[in-house]
Amino acid sequence: MVRFVVDGMLGSLARKLRIYGFDVLYDAEILDESILAIAKNEDRIILTSDKALHNKALLNELKSILLSEEEDEDRIVAVFRNFGLKLELNPKNSRCPLCNGDIEEVNKSRLKNVPESILEKHDHFYSCMRCGKVYWIGSHWSRLRKLSERVRQRL
């Protein structure tokens, strides 16, 4: 499985890749030296928009992609094309977009702190095993499906 470490400029991309199920390390405050060390020690691919970081990675024989695209859709296309990745949007395979933790489907009767109107409207819920954030297939998911369809057409 492909794993990434993403520079501080690409947080939105990191969250989207996590939703696609990829293990993506991201911290907005991470230093270039830490990104390089993580990539080396954990065999992760660096995704960056920083030319200097990309060049350092290549000098250290690390895998790195320089993303010059402005929009996440274009960046996602570039990443998937570069590695021949399969585009699959499935909540059961997603990771937590906030913390990168594993997500499991949970019975809604076990949920707390979810508005009653959401519990009544939806049947399937997912919870992050690390941070406890709860997710469901709502309007955000339909926007992600539209994004995925546009990416699929371009791939």
Rosetta blueprint (number, residue, H / E / L):
1 M L
2 V L
3 R E
4 F E
5 V E
6 V E
7 D L
8 G L
9 M L
10 L L
11 G H
12 S H
13 L H
14 A H
15 R H
16 K H
17 L H
18 R H
19 I H
20 Y L
21 G L
22 F L
23 D E
24 V E
25 L E
26 Y E
27 D L
28 A L
29 E L
30 I L
31 L L
32 D H
33 E H
34 S H
35 I H
36 L H
37 A H
38 I H
39 A H
40 K H
41 N H
42 E H
43 D L
44 R L
45 I E
46 I E
47 L E
48 T E
49 S L
50 D L
51 K H
52 A H
53 L H
54 H H
55 N H
56 K H
57 A H
58 L H
59 L H
60 N L
61 E L
62 L L
63 K L
64 S E
65 I E
66 L E
67 L L
68 S L
69 E L
70 E L
71 E L
72 D H
73 E H
74 D H
75 R H
76 I H
77 V H
78 A H
79 V H
80 F H
81 R H
82 N H
83 F H
84 G L
85 L L
86 K L
87 L L
88 E L
89 L L
90 N L
91 P H
92 K H
93 N H
94 S L
95 R E
96 C L
97 P L
98 L L
99 C L
100 N L
101 G L
102 D E
103 I E
104 E E
105 E E
106 V E
107 N L
108 K H
109 S H
110 R H
111 L L
112 K L
113 N L
114 V L
115 P L
116 E H
117 S H
118 I H
119 L H
120 E H
121 K H
122 H L
123 D L
124 H L
125 F E
126 Y E
127 S E
128 C E
129 M L
130 R L
131 C L
132 G L
133 K L
134 V E
135 Y E
136 W E
137 I L
138 G L
139 S H
140 H H
141 W H
142 S H
143 R H
144 L H
145 R H
146 K H
147 L H
148 S H
149 E H
150 R H
151 V H
152 R H
153 Q H
154 R H
155 L L
